[in-house]
């Protein structure tokens, strides 16, 4: 009988702790943390996109400039 009552008491305490959930302060902190992580991730992605796009554009511009300067020189030799 004592074992049955002990098991019931442990089950009741466990159910009580699980059913409570986070407090209002904890929920607010979790929401603030989620917003911070989302903003940081978006900022990191946009920064990465900006830094990787710049070298590609400048490399294309350099290649175009090289082609323009070489082509007239080739025509002059004929």
PDB file with one MODEL, atoms N, CA, C and O in Angstrom:
MODEL        1
ATOM      1  N   UNK A   1       0.823  -1.186   0.000  1.00  0.00           N
ATOM      2  CA  UNK A   1       0.000   0.000   0.000  1.00  0.00           C
ATOM      3  C   UNK A   1       0.879   1.266   0.000  1.00  0.00           C
ATOM      4  O   UNK A   1       0.568   2.252  -0.668  1.00  0.00           O
ATOM      5  N   UNK A   2       1.990   1.214   0.769  1.00  0.00           N
ATOM      6  CA  UNK A   2       2.874   2.381   0.809  1.00  0.00           C
ATOM      7  C   UNK A   2       3.502   2.640  -0.562  1.00  0.00           C
ATOM      8  O   UNK A   2       3.683   3.789  -0.966  1.00  0.00           O
ATOM      9  N   UNK A   3       3.831   1.558  -1.269  1.00  0.00           N
ATOM     10  CA  UNK A   3       4.436   1.719  -2.598  1.00  0.00           C
ATOM     11  C   UNK A   3       3.448   2.379  -3.562  1.00  0.00           C
ATOM     12  O   UNK A   3       3.838   3.232  -4.359  1.00  0.00           O
ATOM     13  N   UNK A   4       2.203   2.000  -3.496  1.00  0.00           N
ATOM     14  CA  UNK A   4       1.195   2.557  -4.384  1.00  0.00           C
ATOM     15  C   UNK A   4       1.018   4.045  -4.095  1.00  0.00           C
ATOM     16  O   UNK A   4       0.935   4.850  -5.023  1.00  0.00           O
ATOM     17  N   UNK A   5       0.961   4.415  -2.824  1.00  0.00           N
ATOM     18  CA  UNK A   5       0.808   5.816  -2.458  1.00  0.00           C
ATOM     19  C   UNK A   5       2.046   6.627  -2.849  1.00  0.00           C
ATOM     20  O   UNK A   5       1.926   7.783  -3.256  1.00  0.00           O
ATOM     21  N   UNK A   6       3.207   6.041  -2.731  1.00  0.00           N
ATOM     22  CA  UNK A   6       4.438   6.720  -3.133  1.00  0.00           C
ATOM     23  C   UNK A   6       4.453   6.976  -4.637  1.00  0.00           C
ATOM     24  O   UNK A   6       4.832   8.057  -5.088  1.00  0.00           O
ATOM     25  N   UNK A   7       4.045   5.989  -5.393  1.00  0.00           N
ATOM     26  CA  UNK A   7       4.010   6.141  -6.846  1.00  0.00           C
ATOM     27  C   UNK A   7       2.994   7.210  -7.241  1.00  0.00           C
ATOM     28  O   UNK A   7       3.267   8.014  -8.132  1.00  0.00           O
ATOM     29  N   UNK A   8       1.849   7.235  -6.606  1.00  0.00           N
ATOM     30  CA  UNK A   8       0.818   8.233  -6.896  1.00  0.00           C
ATOM     31  C   UNK A   8       1.331   9.629  -6.529  1.00  0.00           C
ATOM     32  O   UNK A   8       1.103  10.584  -7.273  1.00  0.00           O
ATOM     33  N   UNK A   9       2.013   9.756  -5.401  1.00  0.00           N
ATOM     34  CA  UNK A   9       2.532  11.052  -4.970  1.00  0.00           C
ATOM     35  C   UNK A   9       3.585  11.562  -5.957  1.00  0.00           C
ATOM     36  O   UNK A   9       3.574  12.739  -6.318  1.00  0.00           O
ATOM     37  N   UNK A  10       4.480  10.701  -6.387  1.00  0.00           N
ATOM     38  CA  UNK A  10       5.511  11.093  -7.347  1.00  0.00           C
ATOM     39  C   UNK A  10       4.871  11.483  -8.671  1.00  0.00           C
ATOM     40  O   UNK A  10       5.281  12.467  -9.288  1.00  0.00           O
ATOM     41  N   UNK A  11       3.888  10.740  -9.111  1.00  0.00           N
ATOM     42  CA  UNK A  11       3.202  11.051 -10.365  1.00  0.00           C
ATOM     43  C   UNK A  11       2.477  12.393 -10.269  1.00  0.00           C
ATOM     44  O   UNK A  11       2.491  13.168 -11.225  1.00  0.00           O
ATOM     45  N   UNK A  12       1.851  12.674  -9.143  1.00  0.00           N
ATOM     46  CA  UNK A  12       1.132  13.937  -8.960  1.00  0.00           C
ATOM     47  C   UNK A  12       2.110  15.117  -8.956  1.00  0.00           C
ATOM     48  O   UNK A  12       1.835  16.144  -9.577  1.00  0.00           O
ATOM     49  N   UNK A  13       3.231  14.986  -8.274  1.00  0.00           N
ATOM     50  CA  UNK A  13       4.230  16.056  -8.260  1.00  0.00           C
ATOM     51  C   UNK A  13       4.823  16.291  -9.653  1.00  0.00           C
ATOM     52  O   UNK A  13       5.012  17.433 -10.072  1.00  0.00           O
ATOM     53  N   UNK A  14       5.109  15.218 -10.348  1.00  0.00           N
ATOM     54  CA  UNK A  14       5.656  15.337 -11.696  1.00  0.00           C
ATOM     55  C   UNK A  14       4.658  16.027 -12.621  1.00  0.00           C
ATOM     56  O   UNK A  14       5.031  16.910 -13.393  1.00  0.00           O
ATOM     57  N   UNK A  15       3.410  15.632 -12.545  1.00  0.00           N
ATOM     58  CA  UNK A  15       2.378  16.254 -13.380  1.00  0.00           C
ATOM     59  C   UNK A  15       2.214  17.728 -13.023  1.00  0.00           C
ATOM     60  O   UNK A  15       1.970  18.552 -13.905  1.00  0.00           O
ATOM     61  N   UNK A  16       2.342  18.067 -11.758  1.00  0.00           N
ATOM     62  CA  UNK A  16       2.226  19.458 -11.338  1.00  0.00           C
ATOM     63  C   UNK A  16       3.344  20.325 -11.885  1.00  0.00           C
ATOM     64  O   UNK A  16       3.102  21.456 -12.307  1.00  0.00           O
ATOM     65  N   UNK A  17       4.549  19.815 -11.883  1.00  0.00           N
ATOM     66  CA  UNK A  17       5.682  20.587 -12.407  1.00  0.00           C
ATOM     67  C   UNK A  17       5.619  20.725 -13.924  1.00  0.00           C
ATOM     68  O   UNK A  17       5.937  21.781 -14.471  1.00  0.00           O
ATOM     69  N   UNK A  18       5.218  19.676 -14.589  1.00  0.00           N
ATOM     70  CA  UNK A  18       5.175  19.698 -16.049  1.00  0.00           C
ATOM     71  C   UNK A  18       4.060  20.599 -16.549  1.00  0.00           C
ATOM     72  O   UNK A  18       4.235  21.294 -17.550  1.00  0.00           O
ATOM     73  N   UNK A  19       2.944  20.601 -15.891  1.00  0.00           N
ATOM     74  CA  UNK A  19       1.800  21.359 -16.378  1.00  0.00           C
ATOM     75  C   UNK A  19       1.922  22.861 -16.139  1.00  0.00           C
ATOM     76  O   UNK A  19       1.193  23.635 -16.760  1.00  0.00           O
ATOM     77  N   UNK A  20       2.808  23.288 -15.272  1.00  0.00           N
ATOM     78  CA  UNK A  20       2.929  24.714 -14.970  1.00  0.00           C
ATOM     79  C   UNK A  20       3.445  25.513 -16.161  1.00  0.00           C
ATOM     80  O   UNK A  20       2.865  26.551 -16.480  1.00  0.00           O
ATOM     81  N   UNK A  21       4.491  25.084 -16.819  1.00  0.00           N
ATOM     82  CA  UNK A  21       5.045  25.807 -17.951  1.00  0.00           C
ATOM     83  C   UNK A  21       5.821  27.032 -17.503  1.00  0.00           C
ATOM     84  O   UNK A  21       5.945  27.288 -16.305  1.00  0.00           O
ATOM     85  N   UNK A  22       6.342  27.787 -18.451  1.00  0.00           N
ATOM     86  CA  UNK A  22       7.135  28.968 -18.116  1.00  0.00           C
ATOM     87  C   UNK A  22       6.256  30.121 -17.623  1.00  0.00           C
ATOM     88  O   UNK A  22       5.081  30.232 -17.976  1.00  0.00           O
ATOM     89  N   UNK A  23       6.863  30.965 -16.803  1.00  0.00           N
ATOM     90  CA  UNK A  23       6.138  32.129 -16.293  1.00  0.00           C
ATOM     91  C   UNK A  23       6.090  33.212 -17.366  1.00  0.00           C
ATOM     92  O   UNK A  23       6.694  33.066 -18.429  1.00  0.00           O
ATOM     93  N   UNK A  24       5.377  34.288 -17.091  1.00  0.00           N
ATOM     94  CA  UNK A  24       5.256  35.384 -18.048  1.00  0.00           C
ATOM     95  C   UNK A  24       6.620  36.019 -18.323  1.00  0.00           C
ATOM     96  O   UNK A  24       6.925  36.378 -19.461  1.00  0.00           O
ATOM     97  N   UNK A  25       7.437  36.157 -17.277  1.00  0.00           N
ATOM     98  CA  UNK A  25       8.779  36.717 -17.453  1.00  0.00           C
ATOM     99  C   UNK A  25       9.639  35.814 -18.332  1.00  0.00           C
ATOM    100  O   UNK A  25      10.377  36.294 -19.193  1.00  0.00           O
ATOM    101  N   UNK A  26       9.540  34.506 -18.110  1.00  0.00           N
ATOM    102  CA  UNK A  26      10.329  33.571 -18.901  1.00  0.00           C
ATOM    103  C   UNK A  26       9.875  33.579 -20.362  1.00  0.00           C
ATOM    104  O   UNK A  26      10.699  33.488 -21.272  1.00  0.00           O
ATOM    105  N   UNK A  27       8.563  33.689 -20.584  1.00  0.00           N
ATOM    106  CA  UNK A  27       8.051  33.762 -21.951  1.00  0.00           C
ATOM    107  C   UNK A  27       8.557  35.019 -22.649  1.00  0.00           C
ATOM    108  O   UNK A  27       8.938  34.970 -23.818  1.00  0.00           O
ATOM    109  N   UNK A  28       8.563  36.149 -21.936  1.00  0.00           N
ATOM    110  CA  UNK A  28       9.030  37.403 -22.508  1.00  0.00           C
ATOM    111  C   UNK A  28      10.517  37.305 -22.851  1.00  0.00           C
ATOM    112  O   UNK A  28      10.941  37.765 -23.911  1.00  0.00           O
ATOM    113  N   UNK A  29      11.306  36.710 -21.961  1.00  0.00           N
ATOM    114  CA  UNK A  29      12.739  36.548 -22.230  1.00  0.00           C
ATOM    115  C   UNK A  29      12.967  35.640 -23.435  1.00  0.00           C
ATOM    116  O   UNK A  29      13.857  35.889 -24.248  1.00  0.00           O
ATOM    117  N   UNK A  30      12.158  34.583 -23.547  1.00  0.00           N
ATOM    118  CA  UNK A  30      12.304  33.677 -24.683  1.00  0.00           C
ATOM    119  C   UNK A  30      11.954  34.392 -25.989  1.00  0.00           C
ATOM    120  O   UNK A  30      12.622  34.184 -27.002  1.00  0.00           O
ATOM    121  N   UNK A  31      10.919  35.229 -25.979  1.00  0.00           N
ATOM    122  CA  UNK A  31      10.535  35.979 -27.177  1.00  0.00           C
ATOM    123  C   UNK A  31      11.617  36.994 -27.557  1.00  0.00           C
ATOM    124  O   UNK A  31      11.934  37.155 -28.736  1.00  0.00           O
ATOM    125  N   UNK A  32      12.186  37.680 -26.552  1.00  0.00           N
ATOM    126  CA  UNK A  32      13.252  38.642 -26.819  1.00  0.00           C
ATOM    127  C   UNK A  32      14.475  37.936 -27.397  1.00  0.00           C
ATOM    128  O   UNK A  32      15.110  38.438 -28.324  1.00  0.00           O
ATOM    129  N   UNK A  33      14.796  36.778 -26.847  1.00  0.00           N
ATOM    130  CA  UNK A  33      15.946  36.017 -27.333  1.00  0.00           C
ATOM    131  C   UNK A  33      15.710  35.542 -28.761  1.00  0.00           C
ATOM    132  O   UNK A  33      16.621  35.589 -29.588  1.00  0.00           O
ATOM    133  N   UNK A  34      14.499  35.088 -29.057  1.00  0.00           N
ATOM    134  CA  UNK A  34      14.179  34.636 -30.407  1.00  0.00           C
ATOM    135  C   UNK A  34      14.277  35.790 -31.402  1.00  0.00           C
ATOM    136  O   UNK A  34      14.778  35.613 -32.512  1.00  0.00           O
ATOM    137  N   UNK A  35      13.801  36.964 -31.008  1.00  0.00           N
ATOM    138  CA  UNK A  35      13.878  38.137 -31.881  1.00  0.00           C
ATOM    139  C   UNK A  35      15.344  38.530 -32.100  1.00  0.00           C
ATOM    140  O   UNK A  35      15.733  38.866 -33.219  1.00  0.00           O
ATOM    141  N   UNK A  36      16.147  38.492 -31.055  1.00  0.00           N
ATOM    142  CA  UNK A  36      17.563  38.818 -31.165  1.00  0.00           C
ATOM    143  C   UNK A  36      18.271  37.860 -32.122  1.00  0.00           C
ATOM    144  O   UNK A  36      19.055  38.288 -32.970  1.00  0.00           O
ATOM    145  N   UNK A  37      17.995  36.575 -31.984  1.00  0.00           N
ATOM    146  CA  UNK A  37      18.627  35.577 -32.849  1.00  0.00           C
ATOM    147  C   UNK A  37      18.187  35.776 -34.297  1.00  0.00           C
ATOM    148  O   UNK A  37      19.007  35.681 -35.210  1.00  0.00           O
ATOM    149  N   UNK A  38      16.902  36.051 -34.514  1.00  0.00           N
ATOM    150  CA  UNK A  38      16.409  36.265 -35.872  1.00  0.00           C
ATOM    151  C   UNK A  38      17.045  37.506 -36.493  1.00  0.00           C
ATOM    152  O   UNK A  38      17.444  37.482 -37.657  1.00  0.00           O
ATOM    153  N   UNK A  39      17.140  38.582 -35.726  1.00  0.00           N
ATOM    154  CA  UNK A  39      17.754  39.810 -36.233  1.00  0.00           C
ATOM    155  C   UNK A  39      19.238  39.605 -36.525  1.00  0.00           C
ATOM    156  O   UNK A  39      19.745  40.079 -37.542  1.00  0.00           O
ATOM    157  N   UNK A  40      19.930  38.904 -35.641  1.00  0.00           N
ATOM    158  CA  UNK A  40      21.357  38.651 -35.840  1.00  0.00           C
ATOM    159  C   UNK A  40      21.588  37.795 -37.078  1.00  0.00           C
ATOM    160  O   UNK A  40      22.516  38.042 -37.848  1.00  0.00           O
ATOM    161  N   UNK A  41      20.750  36.799 -37.262  1.00  0.00           N
ATOM    162  CA  UNK A  41      20.880  35.934 -38.424  1.00  0.00           C
ATOM    163  C   UNK A  41      20.624  36.712 -39.705  1.00  0.00           C
ATOM    164  O   UNK A  41      21.369  36.571 -40.674  1.00  0.00           O
ATOM    165  N   UNK A  42      19.585  37.525 -39.718  1.00  0.00           N
ATOM    166  CA  UNK A  42      19.277  38.328 -40.904  1.00  0.00           C
ATOM    167  C   UNK A  42      20.407  39.310 -41.197  1.00  0.00           C
ATOM    168  O   UNK A  42      20.765  39.519 -42.356  1.00  0.00           O
ATOM    169  N   UNK A  43      20.961  39.903 -40.168  1.00  0.00           N
ATOM    170  CA  UNK A  43      22.068  40.845 -40.340  1.00  0.00           C
ATOM    171  C   UNK A  43      23.304  40.131 -40.894  1.00  0.00           C
ATOM    172  O   UNK A  43      23.972  40.655 -41.786  1.00  0.00           O
ATOM    173  N   UNK A  44      23.606  38.961 -40.380  1.00  0.00           N
ATOM    174  CA  UNK A  44      24.759  38.210 -40.845  1.00  0.00           C
ATOM    175  C   UNK A  44      24.585  37.796 -42.304  1.00  0.00           C
ATOM    176  O   UNK A  44      25.538  37.838 -43.082  1.00  0.00           O
ATOM    177  N   UNK A  45      23.382  37.400 -42.670  1.00  0.00           N
ATOM    178  CA  UNK A  45      23.129  36.994 -44.050  1.00  0.00           C
ATOM    179  C   UNK A  45      23.265  38.181 -44.988  1.00  0.00           C
ATOM    180  O   UNK A  45      23.885  38.069 -46.046  1.00  0.00           O
ATOM    181  N   UNK A  46      22.692  39.317 -44.612  1.00  0.00           N
ATOM    182  CA  UNK A  46      22.773  40.480 -45.492  1.00  0.00           C
ATOM    183  C   UNK A  46      24.210  40.984 -45.609  1.00  0.00           C
ATOM    184  O   UNK A  46      24.618  41.424 -46.684  1.00  0.00           O
ATOM    185  N   UNK A  47      24.975  40.930 -44.540  1.00  0.00           N
ATOM    186  CA  UNK A  47      26.377  41.341 -44.583  1.00  0.00           C
ATOM    187  C   UNK A  47      27.172  40.407 -45.479  1.00  0.00           C
ATOM    188  O   UNK A  47      28.016  40.857 -46.253  1.00  0.00           O
ATOM    189  N   UNK A  48      26.912  39.135 -45.381  1.00  0.00           N
ATOM    190  CA  UNK A  48      27.603  38.155 -46.212  1.00  0.00           C
ATOM    191  C   UNK A  48      27.263  38.362 -47.676  1.00  0.00           C
ATOM    192  O   UNK A  48      28.135  38.283 -48.540  1.00  0.00           O
ATOM    193  N   UNK A  49      26.004  38.626 -47.951  1.00  0.00           N
ATOM    194  CA  UNK A  49      25.591  38.851 -49.338  1.00  0.00           C
ATOM    195  C   UNK A  49      26.264  40.094 -49.908  1.00  0.00           C
ATOM    196  O   UNK A  49      26.671  40.089 -51.070  1.00  0.00           O
ATOM    197  N   UNK A  50      26.388  41.150 -49.125  1.00  0.00           N
ATOM    198  CA  UNK A  50      27.006  42.383 -49.595  1.00  0.00           C
ATOM    199  C   UNK A  50      28.496  42.191 -49.846  1.00  0.00           C
ATOM    200  O   UNK A  50      29.014  42.681 -50.849  1.00  0.00           O
ATOM    201  N   UNK A  51      29.196  41.491 -48.960  1.00  0.00           N
ATOM    202  CA  UNK A  51      30.640  41.335 -49.108  1.00  0.00           C
ATOM    203  C   UNK A  51      30.982  40.355 -50.223  1.00  0.00           C
ATOM    204  O   UNK A  51      32.022  40.511 -50.862  1.00  0.00           O
ATOM    205  N   UNK A  52      30.152  39.358 -50.480  1.00  0.00           N
ATOM    206  CA  UNK A  52      30.462  38.425 -51.553  1.00  0.00           C
ATOM    207  C   UNK A  52      30.045  38.987 -52.903  1.00  0.00           C
ATOM    208  O   UNK A  52      30.612  38.589 -53.921  1.00  0.00           O
ATOM    209  N   UNK A  53      29.085  39.888 -52.951  1.00  0.00           N
ATOM    210  CA  UNK A  53      28.651  40.456 -54.224  1.00  0.00           C
ATOM    211  C   UNK A  53      29.655  41.491 -54.731  1.00  0.00           C
ATOM    212  O   UNK A  53      29.829  41.623 -55.942  1.00  0.00           O
ATOM    213  N   UNK A  54      30.307  42.214 -53.855  1.00  0.00           N
ATOM    214  CA  UNK A  54      31.226  43.271 -54.280  1.00  0.00           C
ATOM    215  C   UNK A  54      32.428  42.729 -55.064  1.00  0.00           C
ATOM    216  O   UNK A  54      32.714  43.279 -56.128  1.00  0.00           O
ATOM    217  N   UNK A  55      33.149  41.699 -54.623  1.00  0.00           N
ATOM    218  CA  UNK A  55      34.284  41.207 -55.396  1.00  0.00           C
ATOM    219  C   UNK A  55      33.871  40.652 -56.759  1.00  0.00           C
ATOM    220  O   UNK A  55      34.616  40.791 -57.729  1.00  0.00           O
ATOM    221  N   UNK A  56      32.704  40.031 -56.847  1.00  0.00           N
ATOM    222  CA  UNK A  56      32.263  39.492 -58.127  1.00  0.00           C
ATOM    223  C   UNK A  56      32.036  40.628 -59.109  1.00  0.00           C
ATOM    224  O   UNK A  56      32.442  40.542 -60.268  1.00  0.00           O
ATOM    225  N   UNK A  57      31.389  41.692 -58.650  1.00  0.00           N
ATOM    226  CA  UNK A  57      31.130  42.840 -59.510  1.00  0.00           C
ATOM    227  C   UNK A  57      32.430  43.516 -59.937  1.00  0.00           C
ATOM    228  O   UNK A  57      32.585  43.873 -61.105  1.00  0.00           O
ATOM    229  N   UNK A  58      33.357  43.693 -59.010  1.00  0.00           N
ATOM    230  CA  UNK A  58      34.604  44.358 -59.358  1.00  0.00           C
ATOM    231  C   UNK A  58      35.447  43.480 -60.281  1.00  0.00           C
ATOM    232  O   UNK A  58      36.164  44.003 -61.135  1.00  0.00           O
ATOM    233  N   UNK A  59      35.376  42.175 -60.129  1.00  0.00           N
ATOM    234  CA  UNK A  59      36.116  41.281 -61.020  1.00  0.00           C
ATOM    235  C   UNK A  59      35.535  41.337 -62.423  1.00  0.00           C
ATOM    236  O   UNK A  59      36.280  41.324 -63.403  1.00  0.00           O
ATOM    237  N   UNK A  60      34.220  41.397 -62.530  1.00  0.00           N
ATOM    238  CA  UNK A  60      33.586  41.498 -63.843  1.00  0.00           C
ATOM    239  C   UNK A  60      33.932  42.829 -64.500  1.00  0.00           C
ATOM    240  O   UNK A  60      34.169  42.889 -65.707  1.00  0.00           O
ATOM    241  N   UNK A  61      33.960  43.896 -63.702  1.00  0.00           N
ATOM    242  CA  UNK A  61      34.318  45.205 -64.240  1.00  0.00           C
ATOM    243  C   UNK A  61      35.771  45.211 -64.714  1.00  0.00           C
ATOM    244  O   UNK A  61      36.081  45.795 -65.753  1.00  0.00           O
ATOM    245  N   UNK A  62      36.642  44.580 -63.979  1.00  0.00           N
ATOM    246  CA  UNK A  62      38.051  44.522 -64.367  1.00  0.00           C
ATOM    247  C   UNK A  62      38.221  43.716 -65.649  1.00  0.00           C
ATOM    248  O   UNK A  62      39.020  44.084 -66.511  1.00  0.00           O
ATOM    249  N   UNK A  63      37.483  42.629 -65.782  1.00  0.00           N
ATOM    250  CA  UNK A  63      37.566  41.811 -66.990  1.00  0.00           C
ATOM    251  C   UNK A  63      37.041  42.587 -68.189  1.00  0.00           C
ATOM    252  O   UNK A  63      37.613  42.505 -69.276  1.00  0.00           O
ATOM    253  N   UNK A  64      35.965  43.337 -68.005  1.00  0.00           N
ATOM    254  CA  UNK A  64      35.411  44.135 -69.095  1.00  0.00           C
ATOM    255  C   UNK A  64      36.386  45.236 -69.497  1.00  0.00           C
ATOM    256  O   UNK A  64      36.552  45.511 -70.685  1.00  0.00           O
ATOM    257  N   UNK A  65      37.022  45.858 -68.533  1.00  0.00           N
ATOM    258  CA  UNK A  65      37.981  46.920 -68.832  1.00  0.00           C
ATOM    259  C   UNK A  65      39.192  46.357 -69.566  1.00  0.00           C
ATOM    260  O   UNK A  65      39.713  47.001 -70.477  1.00  0.00           O
ATOM    261  N   UNK A  66      39.638  45.185 -69.191  1.00  0.00           N
ATOM    262  CA  UNK A  66      40.779  44.558 -69.846  1.00  0.00           C
ATOM    263  C   UNK A  66      40.441  44.216 -71.283  1.00  0.00           C
ATOM    264  O   UNK A  66      41.267  44.409 -72.175  1.00  0.00           O
ATOM    265  N   UNK A  67      39.250  43.715 -71.520  1.00  0.00           N
ATOM    266  CA  UNK A  67      38.831  43.350 -72.870  1.00  0.00           C
ATOM    267  C   UNK A  67      38.738  44.584 -73.755  1.00  0.00           C
ATOM    268  O   UNK A  67      39.120  44.534 -74.924  1.00  0.00           O
ATOM    269  N   UNK A  68      38.241  45.681 -73.219  1.00  0.00           N
ATOM    270  CA  UNK A  68      38.097  46.900 -74.006  1.00  0.00           C
ATOM    271  C   UNK A  68      39.454  47.492 -74.382  1.00  0.00           C
ATOM    272  O   UNK A  68      39.604  48.042 -75.473  1.00  0.00           O
ATOM    273  N   UNK A  69      40.432  47.387 -73.502  1.00  0.00           N
ATOM    274  CA  UNK A  69      41.740  47.976 -73.803  1.00  0.00           C
ATOM    275  C   UNK A  69      42.556  47.090 -74.724  1.00  0.00           C
ATOM    276  O   UNK A  69      43.396  47.606 -75.461  1.00  0.00           O
ATOM    277  N   UNK A  70      42.348  45.782 -74.717  1.00  0.00           N
ATOM    278  CA  UNK A  70      43.117  44.873 -75.550  1.00  0.00           C
ATOM    279  C   UNK A  70      42.567  44.868 -76.980  1.00  0.00           C
ATOM    280  O   UNK A  70      43.349  44.810 -77.929  1.00  0.00           O
ATOM    281  N   UNK A  71      41.287  44.927 -77.152  1.00  0.00           N
ATOM    282  CA  UNK A  71      40.674  44.829 -78.477  1.00  0.00           C
ATOM    283  C   UNK A  71      41.113  45.978 -79.410  1.00  0.00           C
ATOM    284  O   UNK A  71      41.471  45.693 -80.553  1.00  0.00           O
ATOM    285  N   UNK A  72      41.108  47.238 -78.997  1.00  0.00           N
ATOM    286  CA  UNK A  72      41.566  48.292 -79.906  1.00  0.00           C
ATOM    287  C   UNK A  72      43.048  48.151 -80.263  1.00  0.00           C
ATOM    288  O   UNK A  72      43.445  48.475 -81.383  1.00  0.00           O
ATOM    289  N   UNK A  73      43.850  47.684 -79.348  1.00  0.00           N
ATOM    290  CA  UNK A  73      45.268  47.509 -79.637  1.00  0.00           C
ATOM    291  C   UNK A  73      45.470  46.450 -80.702  1.00  0.00           C
ATOM    292  O   UNK A  73      46.370  46.591 -81.529  1.00  0.00           O
ATOM    293  N   UNK A  74      44.684  45.415 -80.715  1.00  0.00           N
ATOM    294  CA  UNK A  74      44.784  44.357 -81.718  1.00  0.00           C
ATOM    295  C   UNK A  74      44.379  44.879 -83.078  1.00  0.00           C
ATOM    296  O   UNK A  74      44.966  44.482 -84.084  1.00  0.00           O
ATOM    297  N   UNK A  75      43.402  45.748 -83.138  1.00  0.00           N
ATOM    298  CA  UNK A  75      42.951  46.298 -84.417  1.00  0.00           C
ATOM    299  C   UNK A  75      43.987  47.250 -85.020  1.00  0.00           C
ATOM    300  O   UNK A  75      44.106  47.330 -86.242  1.00  0.00           O
ATOM    301  N   UNK A  76      44.713  47.946 -84.210  1.00  0.00           N
ATOM    302  CA  UNK A  76      45.697  48.907 -84.699  1.00  0.00           C
ATOM    303  C   UNK A  76      46.871  48.232 -85.394  1.00  0.00           C
ATOM    304  O   UNK A  76      47.474  48.832 -86.284  1.00  0.00           O
ATOM    305  N   UNK A  77      47.213  47.010 -85.019  1.00  0.00           N
ATOM    306  CA  UNK A  77      48.353  46.297 -85.594  1.00  0.00           C
ATOM    307  C   UNK A  77      48.085  45.885 -87.043  1.00  0.00           C
ATOM    308  O   UNK A  77      49.043  45.677 -87.788  1.00  0.00           O
ATOM    309  N   UNK A  78      46.862  45.761 -87.466  1.00  0.00           N
ATOM    310  CA  UNK A  78      46.560  45.305 -88.836  1.00  0.00           C
ATOM    311  C   UNK A  78      46.783  46.382 -89.769  1.00  0.00           C
ATOM    312  O   UNK A  78      46.588  46.207 -90.972  1.00  0.00           O
TER     313      UNK A  78
ENDMDL
END
